[in-house]
Amino acid sequence: MQKVFIFLTGIISLLLVSCNNDTSVDLLVHNAKIYTVDSSFSTAEAMAIMDGKIIATGSSKDLLEKYKGKEVIDAGGKAIVPGLIDAHCHFTGYATDMWKCHLTGTNSWEEILQKLQEYASTTPTEWIYGRGWDQNDWAVKSYPDKSMLDSLFPDRPVFLKRVDGHAAIVNQKAIDLAGLKADMKFEGGSVDLKDGKITGLLIDNAMHFVDAKIPLLSDSLALQYYKEAQKDCFELGLTGVHDCGISEHTLSLLEQSQKSGDLKMKIYALLSDKPEYYDNWIKKGPFTHDRIHMGGFKVYADGALGSRGASLLEDYSDKPGFKGFLVRKPEHFSSLAKKLADSKLQMCTHAIGDSGNRTILKIYADVLAPGNDRRWRIEHAQVVNENDFHFFKDFNIIPSIQPTHATSDMYWAEERVGKERMQGAYAYNRLLQTNGWLPLGTDFPVEYLSPFKTFYAAVARMDGKGYPTGGFMPENALSREAALRGMTIWAAKAAFEENEKGSLEAGKAADFIILNQDMMQVPFEKLLDTKVMSTYSDGVKVYGN
């Protein structure tokens, strides 16, 4: 009798397990360490996914009992984090830069000239376009003139954009084709002259005058490059980007590429500061189509610190008598803020120098009410005066920062602004404490695409060689939790998308990456060894074996 009872109990148990295991899902991931990045920053061992959404997280035991996966992944104990989101980059710019001569990492003007000659011998385009040089990386840190470009390329126009996109060196052929004259004046820009003649160095709006004359890529080629850029992003674990400052035409190309099924990257787009765009989009409001969301405008207040175009309250420490400049009059930004204040669109403004930041912070404060949820952003917030940090808290203004700017600039930043102003420079932890949250980005292609370099720079404040020991201004390093939040849920929040993505919780998009090591635990010196094994967007593998 007892044997019969035991037998029947076993049968019933099997039936119960079978019943509990009847819930079918598309994907079941287990045996993992999943950083959910929920409000309590909890971890889980498993998650169940259906129709591109997470329906449950929990222990491997519970989910394996409850769900039957059409596909089951044993993660082998690996770390999983939400798909990373770059909150400030130039995705389409990175893509369409692919035809250009890459000058990032060059160590001298002579090296650049050699690369240009090799590039010119194979490129069929009329213009020779290079991008990425930084004179601060050279032994001789002074700007070159155009004499060697004129000698090497007398009949082909040359345009060489600095790494930050705020300065360029051009040759005489480019000057002639653009119609640039030595006596031209540019608001928010300058033409460098020597003995009354153009040296070839152009800053900000003077550079744009020539750049505008360069023929655009064909749409078909641009679409092809978008796919290649997407591949690079997926390989590094990026499932979403904020593309800052694009044209209406580029937005339409992105939509076309998504309709064709070629583009699966989730893109939050900010349109460029063009007068003809405002009335149209203020009436329309935010635009969403599948994986594309257009939610506001990217505006430039000033230039960059490296090219001395950032607007400072006092003179540059290494250039007495010069404070940089705003790229437009303050009235322009004030007028725009008033227009956008009556809309549902964001205003996201590039501000580097302490004067540029103060100007925009005060303009925002004039139109935003305390306690608002407009999420207007200061892009970079690189040098902030001691008396201006309170604006971020008082008016819920979001500092949108790029940690690798600190580790790229740390070698020379103090030369530009002096020791006193450095106390409010690259102050990421202070901005976090002031505002309570902050999104992180790379600003690629200004900086490297890798979000793991962003994470490393945020938490270690060192370069890839471990310099400086202890970190650059380490009091402003972020915790690993804050850095991961900044690259996931806070980046989503900066685009009003925190209810859709950015954390691995029930009801949200199944965007996640499986890592070769636990970036939340390994020592600083091993962080840059972090690699993506697989990337999933909406529960579908978009990168990996």
Number of C-alpha atoms within 10 A of each C-alpha: 6 7 8 9 10 11 12 12 12 12 11 12 12 12 12 12 12 14 13 15 16 13 12 15 18 18 24 26 22 26 19 22 20 27 22 22 21 14 9 7 11 10 20 18 23 25 27 27 27 20 14 18 23 23 18 18 23 16 17 19 12 12 22 20 16 18 22 20 21 11 11 15 13 13 18 10 14 18 22 30 25 31 29 31 31 33 31 26 22 21 26 23 20 20 21 20 19 15 17 16 20 20 21 19 13 17 17 18 20 11 11 19 15 10 16 22 13 11 17 18 8 8 13 9 12 13 18 23 22 25 22 20 26 23 19 18 16 15 10 12 12 9 16 15 19 17 14 14 21 19 11 13 18 14 14 19 22 26 24 27 24 22 24 22 20 24 27 27 23 27 27 23 19 25 19 12 13 16 11 16 12 14 11 9 12 16 13 20 25 19 22 16 15 10 6 9 12 21 21 26 22 23 25 25 21 23 25 16 17 20 18 10 12 17 10 9 12 8 12 9 12 22 22 15 20 24 17 16 22 23 17 16 24 25 19 23 30 30 28 29 23 25 25 27 24 19 16 14 10 18 20 11 18 23 19 14 17 18 14 10 9 15 22 22 24 19 23 27 30 27 24 18 19 13 9 8 14 18 11 10 20 17 10 12 15 16 14 13 10 11 16 19 21 22 20 29 25 23 24 21 28 28 29 22 23 19 22 22 25 27 30 27 15 15 15 20 17 13 13 9 10 15 19 26 25 24 22 17 12 14 10 11 20 17 12 17 22 15 15 19 18 10 17 16 23 23 24 25 27 23 30 27 32 24 24 29 30 23 18 23 23 15 19 25 17 13 16 21 13 13 11 12 12 20 20 27 27 27 28 24 29 29 26 25 19 12 9 14 19 15 19 22 17 16 24 24 26 26 27 29 28 29 29 27 20 23 25 16 14 18 13 14 20 16 14 18 22 14 13 10 19 19 15 21 24 29 23 26 21 16 24 20 11 19 20 13 21 28 30 33 29 26 28 21 21 19 21 14 22 19 23 22 21 27 28 26 27 30 23 26 29 27 19 13 8 13 13 16 12 11 18 20 17 17 12 21 24 24 15 17 13 22 23 27 26 30 28 29 29 25 30 27 20 25 21 17 15 16 14 16 26 32 28 30 21 15 16 19 26 30 27 29 29 24 19 15 19 19 23 16 11 12 11 17 13 12 21 18 13 16 18 20 18 20 28 23 25 21 21 16 15 19 19 13 7
